[in-house]
Amino acid sequence: MLRLEDYEKVIEKCSHCSYCQATCPSFLAEMSESMVAKNRLLLIKESVMHDNMPISKRTREILDTCLLCTNCTQTCSSKVPIDEIIISARIKMRKKGVSGLKQMVVGKMLTQRGLTGVLGKAGSMAQKLGIATNEIPALASKSFDKMYSGTITPTGEVKKRVAYFVGCGTNFIFPDTGEAVVKVLNHNGIEVIIPAGQVCCGIPSISEGDLDSSQTMVETNINLFADLDVDAIVTDCTSCGMMFKEKASKCFPDDHPLQQKIAQFNEKLYEVTEYLQNEGLTVKPGSLDIKWSYHVPCHRGWSPTVKDAPRNLLAQIPNAQLEELDNPEQCCGGAGTYFMEHRELAEKIRASRLEDINNTQGDKLATQCPVCRFYLGFQVKDREVTHPIKILAESYGL
């Protein structure tokens, strides 16, 4: 479980090599040693864990400016789960009542259907607290769950059955992604089941240290999918996938009755392009004369094939050319609600990302993260920022 005390010996495994600093977006933007993982861990140990130092405004700032991108965790040769330790510290700080006011307000908003709870309520109070609202994505006029629910069966032979977990970004901001998921799966003979009553996966809340809300969300979703007779469960959002695969079980004690259901859920869970690549397309894509680039989401480490699935899948589209970015795995700075809470730092991180993107000339920029999609999309105007599944749908004429 995400109890800070359980990580004390794990923190000692950090060798202070600083190898991870080359992948840390906040360090690279500020060039501040305080933001390197080794120093964040030391600060957590001395101030949050052992109370040897006060949890000052500066302490909260150093811990809050971590994007939880997991790049340091993925880089660490000692396998220290740095992101989990920072989450655990935020949980403890919240319980102590020492979280910043801004974080408390955003955390409260997140209980309203995750990220979109923030977007829907980002009004005068958010502005007074300094939360950026000048780059807020518009909510779709009709959410995905009002367009699709229940069982959607292909017209021909049903070859497979999958359940679809629809994240907040797709449901409220990009229902076009969800529509493409359903149509592409159906086009390849796959029946799609969309359970009603899905809620946020819980990653935004747990990132703010709100363990209670995340537990409720995980329990709701896992129980919805628990008894479905399906071959797989798919999601189009890599952050949702990471929440279920890496964080959901750690929201509860090891002996909690939900643990078995979580394990069974995760045995069947795939990102949708990963699932299609693994299963193989039964219908050959049509020609699409485009050049596209790929922004790999930070939350990719939960599966070894997530980051390459779009490349391999879209390589099957005749005439679709991939123009690789120099650093395809560089963070964009969006990070859930981070771009609102830490606007200036997020914009620095994004500016660096945009330099790489602007060095390419393509028709589309693809990514599996809805936050990356809208946060980059605010500035990328010379091409469409989209989900890889939408490119595949376009090749099918769907």
Secondary structure, DSSP 8 states (H G I E B T S, - for coil): ---GGGGHHHHTT-----GGGGG-HHHHHH--GGGSHHHHHHHIIIIIIS-SS---HHHHHHHHT-----HHHHH-TT---HHHHHHHHHHHHHHHT-S-HHHHHHHHHHTTTTHHHHHHT-SHHHHHTT---TT-----SS-HHHH--EEE--SS---EEEEEE--HIIIII-HHHHHHHHHHHHHTTEEEEE-TT----SHHHHHTT-HHHHHHHHHHHHHHHTT---SEEEES-HHHHHIIIIITGGGS-TT-TTHHHHHHHHHTEEEHHHHHHHH--SS------EEEEE---STTTT-TTTTTHHHHHHTTSTTEEE---SSTT---S-TTTHHHHTHHHHHHHHHHHHHHHHTS--SEEE-S-HHHHHHHHTT--SSEEE-HHHHHHHHHT-
